[in-house]
């Protein structure tokens, strides 16, 4: 089941208000864009989220 919060356009602060602090956080440079990839644990699932400019642009959800 996909969490109802997960939609592109949420800010990093909004996501962390819902999911809590990230378990892991990595920042990379992809074609001149700084991409933050963060992993969260939420209701028995692992949520991996990518942010550009502090805005959610992509996510995936898998069992923990």
C-alpha positions in Angstrom: 0.0 0.0 0.0 1.4 3.4 -1.0 1.4 6.1 1.6 -1.0 8.9 0.8 1.7 11.6 1.5 3.9 10.5 -1.4 3.6 13.0 -4.2 6.1 15.0 -6.1 6.3 18.6 -5.1 6.3 18.2 -1.4 9.2 20.0 0.3 11.9 18.2 2.4 10.4 19.7 5.5 6.9 18.5 4.7 8.2 14.9 4.0 10.2 14.9 7.3 7.2 16.2 9.2 5.3 13.2 8.0 8.0 10.5 8.1 10.4 11.8 10.7 14.1 12.2 10.2 15.9 10.3 7.4 17.8 7.1 8.3 20.3 7.9 5.6 21.1 11.0 3.5 23.4 11.3 0.6 23.9 14.3 -1.8 25.2 13.9 -5.3 25.8 16.1 -8.3 23.9 14.9 -11.4 24.4 17.1 -14.5 24.9 20.2 -12.4 21.9 19.5 -10.1 22.5 18.7 -6.4 20.3 15.7 -5.7 19.6 14.7 -2.1 18.6 11.0 -1.7 17.2 10.1 1.7 15.8 6.9 3.1 13.0 6.7 5.6 11.3 3.9 7.5 7.5 4.2 7.6 5.0 1.7 8.7 7.2 -1.3 7.9 8.2 0.1 4.5 11.4 1.7 3.3 10.8 5.0 1.5 13.6 6.3 -0.7 13.1 9.9 -1.8 15.0 12.1 -4.1 15.0 15.9 -3.7 16.2 18.7 -5.9 16.3 22.2 -4.5 14.5 20.8 -1.4 11.5 19.6 -3.4 10.5 15.9 -3.8 11.0 14.8 -7.4 11.0 11.0 -7.2 10.4 8.2 -4.6 10.2 4.5 -4.3 8.6 2.3 -1.6 9.7 -1.2 -0.7 9.3 -3.6 2.2 11.9 -3.3 4.9 
